[in-house]
Amino acid sequence: MIDVLGAQVFDFSSFNLNDPHECADLVMSRVLLEKWKLSIQDQIVSSAMRPMWTVVGDSCGVHEWSGGYCSRALNRALGYDHNGCKEVMEGELSLVGLPASLLTSCSCLNPFMNIPYETSGRWKTQRPTSRAGDYLELRAEMDILWVGSVCTMEEPANGWPLTPISYELRSP
């Protein structure tokens, strides 16, 4: 995943291609790794506790992976009136005949999202630190179906206006 122009978050959920009810589980991944910062060689596991992804490259080093995505309801609560990544990704799932109910907040990784954790236990969303060309490179550990959305949240979650994210797929 490549942040083309910088300061753009990407919401990204993934599923076992052969059984889409098995999805990424970021909460359990963090429990197994016993840390909140995603690093090279870390694995993201599925809801069946099987490896789905391994982080193999990261030029930014700042990602939110506690799970979650913006939604129309969250955007309204924040004072905006537009769809969020949840609705975008649900629409993408419907294009391949899968129900929106497969999308769970714990399956969503937010590359480039900057939410530093304070020692007090609080956090406050800050502008992404990613620059043009920054990337997060993941290696699939199983056959995967994934959906994503350029995050639709306004500043400080993203730079504004929204900008593109690109991705490269490579064969082993």
C-alpha positions as CSV (number, residue, x, y, z in Angstrom):
1,M,0.0,0.0,0.0
2,I,1.5,3.3,-1.1
3,D,0.5,6.8,0.1
4,V,0.8,8.6,-3.2
5,L,0.8,12.2,-2.0
6,G,1.3,11.8,1.8
7,A,-0.9,12.3,4.8
8,Q,-3.7,9.9,3.7
9,V,-5.1,7.0,5.7
10,F,-6.3,3.8,4.1
11,D,-8.8,1.5,5.7
12,F,-8.1,-2.1,4.8
13,S,-9.9,-5.4,5.8
14,S,-9.0,-8.9,4.7
15,F,-10.6,-12.3,4.6
16,N,-9.6,-15.9,3.9
17,L,-10.5,-16.2,0.2
18,N,-11.7,-19.8,0.7
19,D,-13.8,-19.0,3.8
20,P,-14.6,-15.3,4.1
21,H,-16.0,-15.8,7.6
22,E,-12.4,-16.1,8.7
23,C,-11.2,-12.5,8.7
24,A,-8.2,-10.6,10.0
25,D,-8.3,-10.1,13.8
26,L,-6.3,-7.1,14.8
27,V,-7.3,-7.3,18.4
28,M,-6.0,-10.9,18.9
29,S,-2.9,-10.1,16.8
30,R,-2.0,-7.3,19.3
31,V,-2.7,-9.7,22.2
32,L,-0.5,-12.4,20.7
33,L,2.3,-9.9,20.0
34,E,1.9,-8.1,23.3
35,K,2.4,-4.6,21.8
36,W,0.5,-1.8,20.1
37,K,3.1,-0.7,17.5
38,L,3.1,-2.7,14.2
39,S,6.6,-3.6,13.1
40,I,8.5,-5.5,10.4
41,Q,8.2,-9.3,10.9
42,D,4.9,-8.9,12.9
43,Q,2.1,-11.2,11.9
44,I,-1.6,-10.3,11.6
45,V,-3.6,-13.4,12.5
46,S,-7.1,-14.4,11.4
47,S,-10.2,-14.9,13.6
48,A,-9.1,-18.6,13.5
49,M,-5.7,-17.6,14.9
50,R,-3.9,-18.5,11.7
51,P,-1.3,-16.2,10.1
52,M,-2.8,-14.0,7.4
53,W,-0.2,-11.3,6.8
54,T,3.5,-10.7,7.7
55,V,4.8,-7.1,7.7
56,V,7.9,-7.2,5.4
57,G,8.4,-3.5,4.6
58,D,7.4,-0.2,6.2
59,S,8.8,3.2,5.3
60,C,6.4,5.2,7.6
61,G,6.3,3.3,10.9
62,V,3.0,4.9,12.0
63,H,-0.2,2.8,11.6
64,E,-3.3,2.3,13.7
65,W,-4.1,-1.3,14.1
66,S,-6.4,-1.6,17.0
67,G,-9.3,-2.1,14.6
68,G,-12.0,0.2,13.5
69,Y,-13.1,2.3,10.5
70,C,-15.1,5.4,10.0
71,S,-18.7,5.2,9.2
72,R,-21.6,7.5,8.3
73,A,-22.8,7.3,11.9
74,L,-19.3,8.2,13.3
75,N,-18.9,11.0,10.7
76,R,-22.3,12.4,11.8
77,A,-21.3,12.3,15.4
78,L,-18.2,14.3,14.4
79,G,-20.2,16.8,12.5
80,Y,-19.8,15.6,8.9
81,D,-22.5,14.2,6.8
82,H,-21.0,11.7,4.4
83,N,-20.4,8.0,4.1
84,G,-17.4,6.5,5.8
85,C,-15.0,3.6,4.9
86,K,-17.4,1.1,6.4
87,E,-20.0,1.9,3.7
88,V,-17.4,2.0,0.9
89,M,-16.0,-1.4,1.9
90,E,-19.5,-2.9,2.4
91,G,-20.3,-1.8,-1.2
92,E,-17.1,-3.5,-2.4
93,L,-18.0,-6.7,-0.7
94,S,-21.4,-6.6,-2.3
95,L,-19.7,-6.4,-5.8
96,V,-18.3,-9.9,-5.2
97,G,-21.6,-11.3,-3.7
98,L,-20.6,-11.1,0.0
99,P,-22.8,-9.8,2.7
100,A,-21.9,-6.5,4.5
101,S,-22.1,-8.5,7.8
102,L,-18.7,-10.0,7.1
103,L,-17.1,-6.6,7.7
104,T,-16.1,-6.3,11.4
105,S,-14.3,-3.4,13.0
106,C,-11.6,-5.8,14.4
107,S,-10.6,-6.8,10.9
108,C,-9.7,-3.2,9.8
109,L,-6.1,-2.1,9.6
110,N,-5.5,1.7,9.2
111,P,-2.2,2.2,7.4
112,F,-0.7,5.7,8.0
113,M,-3.2,6.7,10.7
114,N,-1.5,8.5,13.5
115,I,-3.0,8.0,16.9
116,P,-0.2,8.1,19.5
117,Y,-0.9,6.5,22.8
118,E,-0.2,8.6,25.8
119,T,1.1,7.3,29.1
120,S,-2.2,8.6,30.7
121,G,-4.1,6.0,28.6
122,R,-5.6,8.7,26.3
123,W,-5.1,9.1,22.6
124,K,-5.9,11.9,20.2
125,T,-5.9,11.5,16.4
126,Q,-3.2,13.5,14.8
127,R,-2.4,14.3,11.2
128,P,-0.7,11.4,9.4
129,T,3.1,11.6,9.3
130,S,3.3,9.7,6.0
131,R,5.0,11.4,3.1
132,A,4.5,11.0,-0.6
133,G,5.7,7.5,-1.6
134,D,5.6,6.0,2.0
135,Y,4.4,2.4,2.0
136,L,3.4,-0.6,4.1
137,E,4.3,-3.9,2.5
138,L,2.5,-7.1,3.7
139,R,3.1,-10.7,2.6
140,A,0.0,-12.8,2.4
141,E,0.3,-16.0,4.3
142,M,-2.9,-17.5,2.8
143,D,-5.1,-16.8,-0.2
144,I,-6.8,-13.5,0.7
145,L,-9.7,-11.4,-0.4
146,W,-9.2,-7.8,0.7
147,V,-11.2,-4.6,0.5
148,G,-10.1,-1.0,1.2
149,S,-11.1,2.6,1.2
150,V,-9.2,5.9,1.2
151,C,-10.3,7.1,4.6
152,T,-13.0,9.7,4.4
153,M,-12.5,11.3,7.8
154,E,-11.6,14.9,7.7
155,E,-8.6,16.6,9.4
156,P,-6.7,15.8,11.5
157,A,-7.3,12.1,10.6
158,N,-6.2,12.8,7.0
159,G,-4.7,15.7,5.1
160,W,-7.5,17.4,3.2
161,P,-8.7,17.0,0.5
162,L,-8.5,13.2,0.2
163,T,-5.7,11.8,-1.9
164,P,-5.1,8.5,-3.6
165,I,-3.6,5.3,-2.2
166,S,-2.1,2.9,-4.6
167,Y,-1.1,-0.7,-4.2
168,E,1.2,-3.2,-5.9
169,L,0.5,-7.0,-6.0
170,R,3.5,-9.2,-6.4
171,S,3.7,-13.0,-7.0
172,P,5.9,-15.0,-4.6
